[in-house]
Amino acid sequence: MDERVNFIVKAKRVKAKDIKRALEEAGIEVRSVIEVFREEEREEEEVVPNRG
């Protein structure tokens, strides 16, 4: 019996078809790629520890 595995992939500036192509080129059989959430890219904020 085949095992089905789901993954979440976070990527920058890429289309679903490109993700599928890259996975298949790596020898991974892909049933489908579904875009679930797209967020606006923002600059990373520096985290400063709370000093009391």
N, C-alpha and C positions, 0 to 999 in steps of 0.2 A: 504494500500500500504506500503510495506517495504521500509525503508529508508536505503540507502547505505552510509556508512561513510568510508573515507580513513584516515589512520594515517601514520605518519612517526615515526619510532622507531629507536633510536640510541642505539646500544648495543656493548659490548665488548666481544670478544671471544665466539660467539654463532653462530649457524647455523640456517637457515630459518626454518627448520623443528622443532627445539627446541622452537622458538618463537611461531610458530603455535600451538604446543602442550601446551605451557604455557597459551596461550590465551583461547584455548578450555577448559582447565582444570578450568579456571576462569569463564566459562559459556558464552564465547564470540564466536559466530558462525563466522568462518573464511572462506572466499571464496578462498583467495590465499595470499601468501606471496611472494613478488618480491624483490629481492636484486637489488637495483639501484646503489649504490655507496659504495665502500669499500676504506677506507683511512688507511694509515699506522699510527700506534699508535706512538705518540711522547710524550715526557715529557712535562708537563705543564710549560710554561715559566712564570716567575714572572713579573707582569706588574708594571712598575715604572712610576709614574706620571711625566710629563714633567714640569720641574721647571724653565722654562723661558729661 
